[in-house]
Amino acid sequence: MSAPQPAVILVSGGLDSTTVLAMARSQGYACYTLSFDYGQRHRVELLAAERVSRALGDVEHKVVNLNLDSIGGSALTDLDIAVPEEETEGIPVTYVPARNTVFLSIALGWAEVLGANDIFIGVNAVDYSGYPDCRPEYIAAFEAMANLATKAGVEGHKLTIHAPLIDMTKGDIIRAGLDLGVDYALTVSCYQATPDGLACGRCDSCRLRRQGFLDAGVPDPTRYL
């Protein structure tokens, strides 16, 4: 029997990325999980990322330190910008400039080191906040770039960026995760969660998460303030 193929899974500790990790594991990949301490105000998500990685049987969990707060430009990386608690039009201030591009680039580097041809990310273009780096065309463009820019790609080892949630509603995502045994009580989605993981219940991420559990018809295990 051949050894499981390695894959790098971007894990934030939230609902979507945890579901993606469960999906990758169910497909037989050896999962190497990757999180980022990038200066986000909701750093408690890193503890959740470690919890879900361990619970879902990762091979290795790595946290990379970045300083996206040094450039700011987002309510998640600049404490002077308030997290909105009401729906807004257009791309919200919780969008972090270039975040997924930076994250995927580092995941790409680790994938090359591991000899992995697969990277999983939990972006979604249905129940999401309108971020430009969560769209299918962005994922396709990054995958094309990855195969041009890497030794693995040039040598014919095609790199694939998997975004299995891209066309799913939040309710569908939750149902899929529950079918795979995900314990969503381990996850944290709130943009301004307390240090012990209590969610505000008012930010965009909390609203999407709460509606997802309602749509899925299952109890919401989130601990709210």
Contacts in CASP RR format, 6 or more apart in sequence:
PFRMAT RR
TARGET T0000
AUTHOR 0000-0000-0000
METHOD contacts of the structure
MODEL  1
MSAPQPAVILVSGGLDSTTVLAMARSQGYACYTLSFDYGQRHRVELLAAE
RVSRALGDVEHKVVNLNLDSIGGSALTDLDIAVPEEETEGIPVTYVPARN
TVFLSIALGWAEVLGANDIFIGVNAVDYSGYPDCRPEYIAAFEAMANLAT
KAGVEGHKLTIHAPLIDMTKGDIIRAGLDLGVDYALTVSCYQATPDGLAC
GRCDSCRLRRQGFLDAGVPDPTRYL
3 30 0 8 1.000
4 28 0 8 1.000
4 29 0 8 1.000
4 30 0 8 1.000
5 28 0 8 1.000
5 29 0 8 1.000
5 30 0 8 1.000
5 116 0 8 1.000
5 117 0 8 1.000
5 118 0 8 1.000
6 29 0 8 1.000
6 30 0 8 1.000
6 32 0 8 1.000
6 59 0 8 1.000
6 111 0 8 1.000
6 114 0 8 1.000
6 115 0 8 1.000
6 116 0 8 1.000
6 118 0 8 1.000
7 24 0 8 1.000
7 29 0 8 1.000
7 30 0 8 1.000
7 31 0 8 1.000
7 32 0 8 1.000
7 111 0 8 1.000
7 116 0 8 1.000
7 118 0 8 1.000
7 119 0 8 1.000
7 120 0 8 1.000
7 162 0 8 1.000
8 32 0 8 1.000
8 33 0 8 1.000
8 34 0 8 1.000
8 107 0 8 1.000
8 110 0 8 1.000
8 111 0 8 1.000
8 114 0 8 1.000
8 116 0 8 1.000
8 118 0 8 1.000
8 119 0 8 1.000
8 120 0 8 1.000
9 17 0 8 1.000
9 20 0 8 1.000
9 21 0 8 1.000
9 24 0 8 1.000
9 31 0 8 1.000
9 32 0 8 1.000
9 33 0 8 1.000
9 34 0 8 1.000
9 58 0 8 1.000
9 119 0 8 1.000
9 120 0 8 1.000
10 17 0 8 1.000
10 20 0 8 1.000
10 33 0 8 1.000
10 34 0 8 1.000
10 35 0 8 1.000
10 103 0 8 1.000
10 104 0 8 1.000
10 107 0 8 1.000
10 119 0 8 1.000
10 120 0 8 1.000
10 121 0 8 1.000
10 122 0 8 1.000
11 17 0 8 1.000
11 18 0 8 1.000
11 20 0 8 1.000
11 21 0 8 1.000
11 33 0 8 1.000
11 34 0 8 1.000
11 35 0 8 1.000
11 49 0 8 1.000
11 52 0 8 1.000
11 53 0 8 1.000
11 61 0 8 1.000
12 35 0 8 1.000
12 45 0 8 1.000
12 48 0 8 1.000
12 49 0 8 1.000
13 35 0 8 1.000
13 45 0 8 1.000
13 46 0 8 1.000
13 48 0 8 1.000
13 49 0 8 1.000
13 51 0 8 1.000
13 52 0 8 1.000
13 187 0 8 1.000
13 188 0 8 1.000
14 45 0 8 1.000
14 48 0 8 1.000
14 49 0 8 1.000
14 52 0 8 1.000
14 187 0 8 1.000
14 188 0 8 1.000
14 189 0 8 1.000
15 170 0 8 1.000
15 173 0 8 1.000
15 174 0 8 1.000
15 184 0 8 1.000
15 187 0 8 1.000
15 189 0 8 1.000
15 209 0 8 1.000
16 122 0 8 1.000
16 123 0 8 1.000
16 124 0 8 1.000
16 165 0 8 1.000
16 173 0 8 1.000
17 49 0 8 1.000
17 121 0 8 1.000
17 122 0 8 1.000
18 52 0 8 1.000
18 56 0 8 1.000
18 182 0 8 1.000
18 184 0 8 1.000
18 186 0 8 1.000
18 187 0 8 1.000
19 122 0 8 1.000
19 165 0 8 1.000
19 173 0 8 1.000
19 174 0 8 1.000
19 176 0 8 1.000
19 177 0 8 1.000
19 180 0 8 1.000
19 182 0 8 1.000
20 120 0 8 1.000
20 121 0 8 1.000
20 122 0 8 1.000
20 162 0 8 1.000
20 164 0 8 1.000
20 165 0 8 1.000
21 31 0 8 1.000
21 33 0 8 1.000
21 52 0 8 1.000
21 53 0 8 1.000
21 56 0 8 1.000
21 58 0 8 1.000
21 120 0 8 1.000
22 56 0 8 1.000
22 177 0 8 1.000
22 180 0 8 1.000
22 181 0 8 1.000
22 182 0 8 1.000
23 120 0 8 1.000
23 164 0 8 1.000
23 176 0 8 1.000
23 177 0 8 1.000
23 180 0 8 1.000
24 31 0 8 1.000
24 118 0 8 1.000
24 120 0 8 1.000
24 162 0 8 1.000
25 31 0 8 1.000
25 56 0 8 1.000
25 57 0 8 1.000
25 180 0 8 1.000
26 180 0 8 1.000
29 118 0 8 1.000
30 59 0 8 1.000
31 53 0 8 1.000
31 56 0 8 1.000
31 57 0 8 1.000
31 58 0 8 1.000
31 59 0 8 1.000
32 58 0 8 1.000
32 59 0 8 1.000
32 60 0 8 1.000
32 61 0 8 1.000
32 62 0 8 1.000
32 110 0 8 1.000
32 114 0 8 1.000
32 116 0 8 1.000
33 49 0 8 1.000
33 53 0 8 1.000
33 58 0 8 1.000
33 60 0 8 1.000
33 61 0 8 1.000
33 62 0 8 1.000
34 61 0 8 1.000
34 62 0 8 1.000
34 63 0 8 1.000
34 64 0 8 1.000
34 103 0 8 1.000
34 106 0 8 1.000
34 107 0 8 1.000
34 110 0 8 1.000
35 46 0 8 1.000
35 49 0 8 1.000
35 50 0 8 1.000
35 53 0 8 1.000
35 61 0 8 1.000
35 62 0 8 1.000
35 63 0 8 1.000
35 64 0 8 1.000
36 63 0 8 1.000
36 64 0 8 1.000
36 65 0 8 1.000
36 66 0 8 1.000
36 103 0 8 1.000
36 106 0 8 1.000
37 43 0 8 1.000
37 46 0 8 1.000
37 63 0 8 1.000
37 64 0 8 1.000
37 65 0 8 1.000
37 66 0 8 1.000
38 65 0 8 1.000
38 66 0 8 1.000
38 67 0 8 1.000
38 68 0 8 1.000
38 69 0 8 1.000
38 77 0 8 1.000
38 96 0 8 1.000
38 99 0 8 1.000
38 102 0 8 1.000
39 66 0 8 1.000
39 67 0 8 1.000
39 68 0 8 1.000
39 69 0 8 1.000
39 77 0 8 1.000
40 68 0 8 1.000
40 69 0 8 1.000
40 76 0 8 1.000
40 77 0 8 1.000
40 96 0 8 1.000
41 75 0 8 1.000
41 76 0 8 1.000
41 77 0 8 1.000
41 79 0 8 1.000
41 83 0 8 1.000
41 191 0 8 1.000
41 192 0 8 1.000
42 76 0 8 1.000
42 188 0 8 1.000
42 190 0 8 1.000
42 191 0 8 1.000
42 192 0 8 1.000
42 193 0 8 1.000
44 188 0 8 1.000
44 193 0 8 1.000
44 194 0 8 1.000
44 195 0 8 1.000
44 196 0 8 1.000
44 197 0 8 1.000
45 188 0 8 1.000
45 193 0 8 1.000
46 63 0 8 1.000
47 188 0 8 1.000
47 197 0 8 1.000
48 186 0 8 1.000
48 187 0 8 1.000
48 188 0 8 1.000
48 197 0 8 1.000
49 61 0 8 1.000
49 63 0 8 1.000
50 61 0 8 1.000
50 63 0 8 1.000
51 186 0 8 1.000
52 182 0 8 1.000
52 186 0 8 1.000
52 187 0 8 1.000
53 61 0 8 1.000
54 61 0 8 1.000
55 183 0 8 1.000
55 186 0 8 1.000
56 182 0 8 1.000
62 110 0 8 1.000
64 106 0 8 1.000
66 102 0 8 1.000
68 74 0 8 1.000
68 77 0 8 1.000
68 96 0 8 1.000
68 97 0 8 1.000
68 99 0 8 1.000
68 102 0 8 1.000
69 77 0 8 1.000
69 78 0 8 1.000
71 77 0 8 1.000
71 97 0 8 1.000
72 78 0 8 1.000
72 97 0 8 1.000
73 81 0 8 1.000
73 93 0 8 1.000
73 96 0 8 1.000
73 97 0 8 1.000
74 81 0 8 1.000
74 93 0 8 1.000
74 94 0 8 1.000
74 95 0 8 1.000
74 96 0 8 1.000
74 97 0 8 1.000
75 81 0 8 1.000
75 82 0 8 1.000
75 83 0 8 1.000
75 84 0 8 1.000
75 92 0 8 1.000
75 93 0 8 1.000
75 94 0 8 1.000
75 191 0 8 1.000
76 83 0 8 1.000
76 94 0 8 1.000
76 96 0 8 1.000
76 191 0 8 1.000
77 96 0 8 1.000
81 93 0 8 1.000
83 93 0 8 1.000
83 94 0 8 1.000
83 191 0 8 1.000
83 192 0 8 1.000
83 200 0 8 1.000
83 203 0 8 1.000
84 92 0 8 1.000
84 93 0 8 1.000
84 94 0 8 1.000
84 203 0 8 1.000
84 204 0 8 1.000
85 200 0 8 1.000
85 202 0 8 1.000
85 203 0 8 1.000
87 204 0 8 1.000
87 207 0 8 1.000
90 130 0 8 1.000
91 129 0 8 1.000
91 130 0 8 1.000
91 131 0 8 1.000
91 132 0 8 1.000
92 129 0 8 1.000
92 130 0 8 1.000
92 204 0 8 1.000
94 129 0 8 1.000
94 191 0 8 1.000
94 203 0 8 1.000
94 204 0 8 1.000
94 205 0 8 1.000
95 129 0 8 1.000
95 130 0 8 1.000
95 131 0 8 1.000
95 132 0 8 1.000
98 133 0 8 1.000
99 133 0 8 1.000
100 121 0 8 1.000
100 123 0 8 1.000
100 131 0 8 1.000
100 133 0 8 1.000
100 134 0 8 1.000
100 138 0 8 1.000
101 133 0 8 1.000
101 142 0 8 1.000
103 121 0 8 1.000
104 119 0 8 1.000
104 121 0 8 1.000
104 142 0 8 1.000
104 146 0 8 1.000
104 161 0 8 1.000
107 119 0 8 1.000
107 121 0 8 1.000
108 119 0 8 1.000
108 146 0 8 1.000
108 149 0 8 1.000
108 150 0 8 1.000
108 159 0 8 1.000
109 150 0 8 1.000
110 116 0 8 1.000
111 117 0 8 1.000
111 118 0 8 1.000
111 119 0 8 1.000
111 152 0 8 1.000
111 159 0 8 1.000
112 150 0 8 1.000
112 151 0 8 1.000
112 152 0 8 1.000
115 152 0 8 1.000
115 157 0 8 1.000
117 152 0 8 1.000
117 157 0 8 1.000
117 158 0 8 1.000
117 159 0 8 1.000
117 160 0 8 1.000
118 159 0 8 1.000
118 160 0 8 1.000
118 162 0 8 1.000
119 159 0 8 1.000
119 160 0 8 1.000
119 161 0 8 1.000
119 162 0 8 1.000
120 162 0 8 1.000
120 163 0 8 1.000
120 164 0 8 1.000
121 139 0 8 1.000
121 161 0 8 1.000
121 162 0 8 1.000
121 163 0 8 1.000
122 163 0 8 1.000
122 164 0 8 1.000
122 165 0 8 1.000
123 133 0 8 1.000
123 134 0 8 1.000
123 135 0 8 1.000
123 138 0 8 1.000
123 139 0 8 1.000
123 163 0 8 1.000
123 165 0 8 1.000
123 166 0 8 1.000
124 134 0 8 1.000
124 165 0 8 1.000
124 166 0 8 1.000
124 168 0 8 1.000
124 170 0 8 1.000
124 173 0 8 1.000
125 134 0 8 1.000
125 135 0 8 1.000
125 136 0 8 1.000
125 166 0 8 1.000
125 167 0 8 1.000
126 166 0 8 1.000
126 167 0 8 1.000
126 168 0 8 1.000
126 169 0 8 1.000
126 170 0 8 1.000
127 169 0 8 1.000
127 170 0 8 1.000
127 171 0 8 1.000
127 173 0 8 1.000
127 208 0 8 1.000
127 211 0 8 1.000
127 212 0 8 1.000
128 134 0 8 1.000
128 208 0 8 1.000
129 204 0 8 1.000
129 205 0 8 1.000
129 208 0 8 1.000
132 138 0 8 1.000
136 163 0 8 1.000
136 166 0 8 1.000
136 167 0 8 1.000
139 161 0 8 1.000
139 163 0 8 1.000
139 166 0 8 1.000
142 161 0 8 1.000
143 159 0 8 1.000
143 160 0 8 1.000
143 161 0 8 1.000
146 153 0 8 1.000
146 159 0 8 1.000
146 161 0 8 1.000
147 153 0 8 1.000
147 158 0 8 1.000
147 159 0 8 1.000
148 154 0 8 1.000
150 159 0 8 1.000
152 159 0 8 1.000
153 159 0 8 1.000
165 173 0 8 1.000
168 176 0 8 1.000
169 212 0 8 1.000
169 215 0 8 1.000
170 208 0 8 1.000
170 209 0 8 1.000
170 211 0 8 1.000
170 212 0 8 1.000
170 215 0 8 1.000
170 216 0 8 1.000
171 212 0 8 1.000
171 213 0 8 1.000
171 215 0 8 1.000
171 216 0 8 1.000
172 216 0 8 1.000
173 212 0 8 1.000
174 184 0 8 1.000
174 212 0 8 1.000
174 213 0 8 1.000
174 215 0 8 1.000
174 216 0 8 1.000
174 218 0 8 1.000
175 216 0 8 1.000
175 218 0 8 1.000
178 184 0 8 1.000
178 216 0 8 1.000
178 218 0 8 1.000
183 221 0 8 1.000
184 221 0 8 1.000
184 222 0 8 1.000
185 221 0 8 1.000
185 222 0 8 1.000
185 223 0 8 1.000
188 197 0 8 1.000
188 199 0 8 1.000
189 199 0 8 1.000
189 205 0 8 1.000
189 206 0 8 1.000
189 208 0 8 1.000
189 209 0 8 1.000
189 222 0 8 1.000
190 197 0 8 1.000
190 198 0 8 1.000
190 199 0 8 1.000
190 200 0 8 1.000
190 201 0 8 1.000
190 203 0 8 1.000
190 205 0 8 1.000
190 206 0 8 1.000
191 200 0 8 1.000
191 203 0 8 1.000
191 204 0 8 1.000
191 205 0 8 1.000
191 206 0 8 1.000
192 200 0 8 1.000
192 203 0 8 1.000
193 199 0 8 1.000
193 200 0 8 1.000
194 225 0 8 1.000
197 223 0 8 1.000
198 223 0 8 1.000
198 224 0 8 1.000
198 225 0 8 1.000
199 206 0 8 1.000
199 209 0 8 1.000
199 222 0 8 1.000
199 223 0 8 1.000
199 224 0 8 1.000
199 225 0 8 1.000
200 206 0 8 1.000
200 224 0 8 1.000
200 225 0 8 1.000
201 207 0 8 1.000
201 210 0 8 1.000
201 222 0 8 1.000
201 224 0 8 1.000
201 225 0 8 1.000
206 222 0 8 1.000
206 224 0 8 1.000
209 220 0 8 1.000
209 222 0 8 1.000
210 220 0 8 1.000
210 222 0 8 1.000
213 219 0 8 1.000
213 220 0 8 1.000
213 222 0 8 1.000
214 220 0 8 1.000
END
